[in-house]
Amino acid sequence: MLIFLDIDGVLIPDRRHETSGAPADIMKFNSACLNHFENVLRSYPNPRVVISSSWREIFPFEVIPPLFSPDIASRIIGFTPFLNPKNIHQHKYLRHQEVLEYLRQNQAENLPWVAIDDIPEHYPPDSPVVAIDDYNGFDQNSAKVLSEYLT
């Protein structure tokens, strides 16, 4: 099972911007959101995580895994690829296309997957997506929904 993980709105709730945080806090996940997410993964040893966030446009891959606990960081295996800019306008569900391209490039089309995103409209309605309320981020309810996908 692959988990395609968005970050902003998922591990960093939008409400964080209501406080005046230091610039160094930009790369800190909300501890409650992170704990909920990591605790689900600890219950299921096989899922691997692919970052599908816009963070991949800003940070190199090596920066992301250390933001997680070591046991979870080892399960983060990559980023979704960037699509050819000439073809982007052809895709209604851009993030979904990036997921499909990741699966194709890694000969993983037959693997089950789920996306975690605060903008479920990035995916067709029948896609496996844990829709996150961006104000609260990944919470106890999100953990329950993700667990149902992983069972």
C-alpha positions in Angstrom: 0.0 0.0 0.0 1.2 3.5 -0.9 0.1 6.6 0.9 0.4 9.8 -1.1 0.8 12.5 1.5 0.1 16.2 1.2 1.6 18.4 3.9 0.0 21.9 4.1 -3.5 21.6 5.6 -2.7 18.0 6.6 0.3 18.1 9.0 0.3 21.9 9.1 -3.3 23.1 9.8 -4.2 26.4 8.3 -5.1 27.7 11.8 -1.4 27.8 12.5 -1.2 31.0 10.5 -3.4 32.7 13.0 -0.4 33.0 15.3 2.7 34.9 14.6 5.2 32.1 14.1 8.9 32.5 13.6 10.2 31.7 10.1 12.0 28.6 11.5 8.5 27.2 12.3 7.6 26.9 8.7 9.2 23.5 8.6 7.6 22.2 11.8 4.5 19.9 11.7 1.7 20.3 14.1 2.6 17.7 16.8 -1.0 16.5 17.3 -1.5 16.0 13.5 1.9 14.3 13.2 1.2 12.0 16.2 -2.2 10.9 14.7 -0.6 10.2 11.4 2.4 8.3 12.7 0.3 6.3 15.2 -1.8 5.0 12.3 1.3 4.0 10.4 2.7 2.2 13.4 -0.3 -0.1 13.4 0.3 -1.1 9.8 4.0 -2.1 9.0 3.7 -2.3 5.2 2.5 1.0 3.9 5.1 3.4 2.4 4.7 7.1 2.0 5.2 9.2 -1.1 5.1 13.0 -0.7 2.6 14.6 -3.0 2.8 18.0 -1.5 3.9 21.3 -3.1 6.8 21.0 -0.6 8.5 18.9 -3.3 8.8 22.1 -5.4 10.7 23.9 -2.6 12.7 21.4 -0.6 14.9 18.5 -1.7 13.8 15.1 -0.7 16.5 14.7 1.9 14.9 17.5 4.0 11.5 15.9 4.4 12.0 12.5 6.1 13.9 13.9 9.2 10.7 15.9 10.0 9.1 12.6 11.0 9.9 10.2 13.8 12.8 7.9 12.7 10.6 4.8 12.4 8.2 6.6 10.1 10.9 8.5 8.2 12.4 5.3 7.0 9.0 4.6 5.2 9.0 7.8 3.2 10.2 6.6 -0.2 10.0 9.6 -2.5 8.1 12.4 -4.2 5.5 12.3 -6.9 7.0 13.4 -10.2 6.6 16.7 -11.9 4.5 16.4 -15.0 5.6 17.8 -18.3 4.5 21.5 -18.2 3.4 21.3 -21.8 0.7 18.8 -20.8 -0.4 20.1 -17.5 -3.4 22.0 -18.9 -4.8 18.6 -20.2 -5.4 17.2 -16.8 -8.4 18.2 -14.7 -7.1 16.3 -11.7 -3.4 17.3 -11.7 -2.3 15.7 -8.4 -4.1 12.5 -9.3 -2.1 12.4 -12.6 1.1 12.9 -10.6 0.1 9.8 -8.5 -0.6 7.8 -11.6 2.7 8.8 -13.1 4.5 7.8 -9.9 2.8 4.4 -10.0 3.7 4.0 -13.7 7.4 5.0 -13.3 7.8 2.6 -10.4 5.9 -0.3 -12.0 3.4 -0.1 -9.1 0.2 0.3 -11.0 -1.2 -2.8 -9.3 -0.5 -1.6 -5.8 -3.3 -0.3 -3.7 -2.9 3.4 -2.7 -4.6 6.2 -0.9 -4.1 9.9 -0.9 -4.3 12.2 2.1 -5.1 15.7 1.0 -7.0 18.8 2.2 -8.1 19.5 -1.4 -9.9 16.3 -2.4 -10.8 18.0 -5.7 -7.3 17.2 -6.9 -8.7 13.7 -7.4 -11.6 12.2 -9.3 -14.6 11.5 -7.0 -14.1 7.8 -7.0 -10.4 8.0 -6.0 -9.2 6.6 -2.6 -8.7 9.9 -0.7 -8.7 10.8 3.0 -10.2 14.3 2.8 -8.7 16.5 5.5 -10.3 19.6 7.0 -7.4 22.1 6.5 -8.3 24.0 9.6 -7.9 21.0 11.9 -5.4 19.0 9.9 -4.9 15.3 10.3 -7.0 14.5 13.4 -8.5 11.5 15.2 -11.3 11.2 12.6 -8.7 11.3 9.7 -6.8 8.6 11.5 -9.9 6.4 11.6 -10.6 6.9 7.9 -7.0 6.1 7.0 -7.1 3.0 9.1 -10.1 1.8 7.2 -8.2 2.2 3.9 -5.2 0.3 5.4 -7.2 -2.6 6.8 
